[in-house]
């Protein structure tokens, strides 16, 4: 089955063709990030306008690159939420028009769930059930995945998402936007034990909070004249504390659910320090830990198409009344 995936939840415009839920025939991602950088964050109006301009072109491109014709598409799988309202509407409207014109099924996909499905696109055989952790700019969530249509939310951030905290700390330090890669680069040359930062406690034992540590960084740098060495130590200490919190909560979830597998996805998972920390912890606790290839960590339509295939095989369908789900 050839599935056309459409992803427009934030500032990326992505399309992909995936065969039988695992084999990527082609995919492309066009980002409007350079338009947002000078504002220090994503501007929804700019994102949706760029998506409107590019969605048709890249969809035609991936179908051609897949070596198939439009009539060979069997299912259209599209992100229906969560995300930016205008951006989601662009993708939904386009996906509906394709499904209607070809008289093929349409399926709306949860963007957050698709992030951990990215692991299934790299040829690894991951057995159900498992604990999944999604760490991105907009979401930090723990799930227990019994099946692709049986996903239990275990915990989530109560304020800032992890990636959002990276962006805000980068802004505090005057590094630029987006902040994740900039902080990771400075942190490589810093001392992670130099400054004691901690993430705030939460009422739910599997929930997260990153707003407090962001504020702690703000107060630390206030009235200090920072040189490059100071910034390196701040980045290293901040990054270490945040990732330690992620590791701690994920290990607890695996323990509570008696899971031997931990599947991780989302844009922040491109961070090498995070991968190293989780790999070390997984080895110490006899867990199988999975990461997607870095190219599939960011928002992309291949993961949307792959998950769409799995849910379609389980009988899930959407219709042309499919609307956005911002939650």
KESETI-313095 format. One line per 5 residues: their letters; for each residue x, y, z of C-alpha. Coordinates in steps of 0.05 Angstrom, whole numbers, plus 32768, in hexadecimal, padded with zeros to 4 digits. Each point is the difference from the previous one (the first is absolute). Example, Ala and Ser with C-alpha at 12.3 -4.5 7.8 and 13.67 -1.06 7.14 Angstrom:
# residues 2
as = 80F6:7FA6:809C  801B:8045:7FF3 .
This chain:
# residues 327
xxxxx = 8000:8000:8000  801C:8044:7FEC  7FEF:8037:8032  8008:804A:7FF2  8011:8024:8040 .
xxxxx = 7FF4:804A:800B  801E:8026:803B  7FF5:804B:800D  7FF9:8006:804C  8032:8038:800A .
xxxxx = 8034:8023:7FD4  8012:7FC4:7FD4  7FDB:7FEA:7FC1  800B:7FB6:7FF4  7FE7:7FCA:7FD2 .
xxxxx = 8014:7FB7:7FFA  7FEF:7FBE:7FE0  8007:7FC3:802D  7FF2:7FB8:7FEB  7FE0:7FD1:8031 .
xxxxx = 800F:802B:803C  804B:7FF6:8000  8022:800C:7FBE  800B:8049:7FEF  7FFB:8008:7FB4 .
xxxxx = 800C:804B:8004  7FF8:803B:802F  800E:804A:8001  7FFF:8037:8033  7FFF:804A:7FF2 .
xxxxx = 800A:802E:803C  7FEE:8049:8007  802E:8005:803C  802D:8036:7FE2  7FC3:802E:7FFC .
xxxxx = 7FF2:7FF7:804A  8047:8005:801C  8002:804C:8004  7FC0:7FFF:802B  801C:7FCD:8032 .
xxxxx = 7FC7:7FCF:7FF4  7FCE:7FE5:7FCE  7FCF:8033:7FE4  7FC0:7FD8:7FEF  7FEA:802D:7FC6 .
xxxxx = 8044:7FFA:7FDE  8001:7FB4:8009  7FBB:7FF4:7FE3  800C:802E:7FC4  8040:7FDC:7FEF .
xxxxx = 7FDE:7FBD:8007  7FC8:8016:7FD2  8035:8013:7FCC  8028:7FBF:8004  7FD1:7FC6:8011 .
xxxxx = 7FEB:7FF1:7FB8  8047:8003:7FE5  8021:7FD2:8033  7FC6:7FCE:7FFD  8007:7FFB:7FB5 .
xxxxx = 804C:7FF9:8009  7FFD:7FC6:8032  7FCF:7FD9:7FD5  802F:8008:7FC4  803D:7FEE:802A .
xxxxx = 7FDC:7FC2:801A  7FFC:7FE6:7FB9  7FB4:7FFB:8002  7FC6:8026:7FE3  7FC9:8025:8026 .
xxxxx = 7FCF:7FC9:7FF1  802D:7FCF:8026  7FF3:8023:8042  7FD2:7FD5:802C  7FF8:802B:803E .
xxxxx = 800B:8048:8014  801A:8008:8048  8002:8047:801B  8012:8021:8042  7FBF:8019:801F .
xxxxx = 801F:8019:8041  801A:8019:802D  8023:803C:7FE1  7FF3:8045:7FE4  7FB9:800A:7FE9 .
xxxxx = 800E:8022:7FBE  8038:7FCF:7FEF  7FD6:7FC3:800F  7FC7:801B:7FD5  802F:8005:7FC4 .
xxxxx = 8014:7FB7:8006  7FBA:7FE8:800E  7FE2:8025:7FC6  8034:7FE6:7FD0  7FFA:7FB8:8019 .
xxxxx = 7FB4:8002:7FFA  8004:8019:7FB8  8030:7FC7:7FED  7FD5:7FCB:8022  7FC0:801B:7FE1 .
xxxxx = 801C:8005:7FBA  801F:7FBA:8002  7FC5:7FE2:8026  802F:7FE1:8033  7FFE:7FFE:804D .
xxxxx = 8016:8039:802C  801C:7FFA:8046  8011:8036:8033  803E:7FF2:802B  8016:8019:8044 .
xxxxx = 8041:8025:7FF4  801E:7FEE:8044  7FF2:7FB6:7FF8  8021:8000:7FBC  8042:8018:801E .
xxxxx = 800C:7FBE:8024  7FE9:7FDA:7FC2  803D:801D:7FDB  8028:7FC8:8021  7FDA:7FCC:7FD7 .
xxxxx = 8018:801E:7FBF  8049:7FEE:8009  7FF8:7FB5:7FFA  8002:7FF0:804A  7FD2:7FCA:801C .
xxxxx = 7FE1:801F:803E  7FD0:7FD4:8026  7FC0:801A:8021  7FF2:8015:8035  8033:8036:8012 .
xxxxx = 8009:8043:8023  8007:803B:7FD1  801E:8044:800E  7FF4:803B:7FD1  802D:803C:800A .
xxxxx = 7FF6:803B:7FD0  7FF8:804B:7FFE  7FB7:7FFD:8010  7FF7:7FBF:8026  8021:7FD6:8036 .
xxxxx = 7FD5:7FC2:800C  8006:7FB9:801A  7FD3:7FC9:7FE4  7FF3:7FB7:800A  7FF4:7FE1:7FBC .
xxxxx = 7FDA:7FBF:8002  7FF0:8006:7FB7  7FFF:8037:7FCC  7FB7:800C:8010  8009:7FF3:804A .
xxxxx = 802B:8039:801A  7FFD:8016:8049  801A:8045:8015  802A:7FF6:803F  801A:8046:800A .
xxxxx = 800F:8042:7FDD  801E:8044:800C  7FD8:802E:802D  801D:803F:7FE2  8038:8009:7FCD .
xxxxx = 8013:7FC6:7FD3  8048:7FEA:8001  8012:801D:7FBC  7FDC:8041:8013  802C:8006:803E .
xxxxx = 803E:7FF8:7FD5  7FE8:8038:7FD2  7FF1:802E:803B  8043:7FF4:8022  8023:800D:7FBE .
xxxxx = 7FDB:8042:7FFB  8013:8012:8047  8049:7FF4:7FEE  7FFA:8026:7FBE  8011:7FC3:7FD6 .
xxxxx = 7FC8:8004:7FCC  7FC6:7FD4:7FE9  7FF5:7FC6:7FFE  8026:7FF2:803F  8009:7FB4:8005 .
xxxxx = 803C:7FF7:7FD2  8020:8041:8018  7FFD:7FEB:8049  8019:7FBA:7FEF  803C:801C:7FDB .
xxxxx = 8015:802E:803A  7FF2:7FC9:8033  8034:7FD3:7FE0  8036:802F:801A  7FE0:800F:8043 .
xxxxx = 8000:7FE0:8045  7FBD:7FE0:800F  800F:7FFF:804A  8013:8049:8006  7FBA:801B:8011 .
xxxxx = 7FCA:7FDB:8026  7FBF:8006:7FD8  7FC3:7FD6:800F  7FBE:7FF4:7FDE  7FC3:8010:802A .
xxxxx = 7FDA:7FC9:8023  7FBB:7FEB:7FE7  7FC2:7FE5:8021  7FFC:7FC6:7FCF  803D:7FD3:8006 .
xxxxx = 8005:7FF8:7FB5  7FF2:8049:7FEE  8036:8032:7FEC  800D:804A:800F  8035:8029:7FDD .
xxxxx = 7FE8:8047:800E  8024:8003:8043  8045:7FEF:7FE6  7FF8:8033:7FC9  7FF1:8035:8035 .
xxxxx = 803B:7FE8:8029  802E:800C:7FC5  7FE2:8046:7FF7  800E:8013:8048  8045:7FE1:7FFD .
xxxxx = 8016:802B:7FC5  7FDE:803F:801B  8033:8035:8012  803A:7FD3:7FEB  802F:8012:7FC8 .
xxxxx = 8007:7FBE:7FDB  803B:7FEC:7FD5  7FFF:7FC5:7FD0  801A:7FD0:8036  7FC6:8014:802E .
xxxxx = 7FCE:7FF2:7FC9  801F:7FBD:7FF1  7FF9:7FEB:8049  7FB9:801A:8005  7FEC:7FDA:7FC1 .
xxxxx = 8022:7FC0:8018  7FE0:8004:8045  7FBB:8011:7FE5  8002:7FC9:7FCC  8018:7FCC:8031 .
xxxxx = 7FC9:8010:8033  7FC9:7FFE:7FCC  8016:7FBE:7FE2  800A:7FE1:8044  7FB7:8011:800E .
xxxxx = 7FEA:7FDF:7FBF  8029:7FC1:800F  7FE6:7FFB:8048  7FB7:8005:7FEC  8007:7FD1:7FC5 .
xxxxx = 8022:7FCB:802A  7FCA:8006:8035  7FCA:7FF6:7FCA  8023:7FC1:7FE8  8004:7FE7:8047 .
xxxxx = 7FB6:800E:800F  7FE9:7FE0:7FBF  8033:7FC8:8004  8017:8011:7FBA  8043:7FEA:7FE5 .
xxxxx = 7FFC:802E:7FC4  8005:804B:7FFD  7FF1:8023:7FBE  8013:8049:7FF9  7FEE:8034:7FCB .
xxxxx = 7FFB:804A:7FF3  802D:8039:7FEA  8028:8004:8041  8016:7FB7:7FF5  8031:8018:7FCC .
xxxxx = 802A:8017:803B  803D:7FD2:8007  8007:800C:804B  7FB9:7FE8:800A  800C:7FC2:7FD6 .
xxxxx = 803E:7FF0:8027  7FDE:8009:8044  7FC5:7FD4:7FED  802C:7FCB:7FE1  802A:7FFD:8040 .
xxxxx = 7FC2:7FFD:802D  7FDF:7FCB:7FD5  803E:7FD4:8004  8003:8008:804C  7FB6:7FEC:8007 .
xxxxx = 7FFF:7FC9:7FCB  7FD1:8026:7FD2  7FFC:8002:7FB4  8002:8049:7FEC  7FEF:8018:7FBB .
xxxxx = 800C:8043:7FDC  7FEB:8013:7FB9  8034:8017:7FCE  800D:804A:8009  7FDF:8010:7FBE .
xxxxx = 7FBF:7FE3:801C  8004:8023:8044  7FE4:8042:7FE5  7FB8:8007:7FE7  7FF9:7FD6:7FC1 .
xxxxx = 7FC9:7FDF:7FD7  8021:7FBB:7FFD  7FEE:7FF2:8049  7FB9:8019:7FF3  7FF9:7FD2:7FC4 .
xxxxx = 801D:7FC5:8027  7FD2:8007:803B  7FC5:800C:7FD1  800C:7FBC:7FE0  8000:7FDC:8043 .
xxxxx = 7FC0:8022:8017  7FDE:7FF4:7FBD  800F:7FB6:8005  7FDD:8000:8044  7FC1:801D:7FE2 .
xxxxx = 8007:804A:8010  7FE4:8032:7FCD  7FF3:804A:7FFA  7FCF:8024:7FD3  7FFD:8043:7FDD .
xxxxx = 7FE5:801F:8040  8044:7FF4:8021  8013:803E:8028  803D:8017:8025  800C:7FE7:8047 .
xx = 802A:8033:8025  8005:7FD7:8041 .
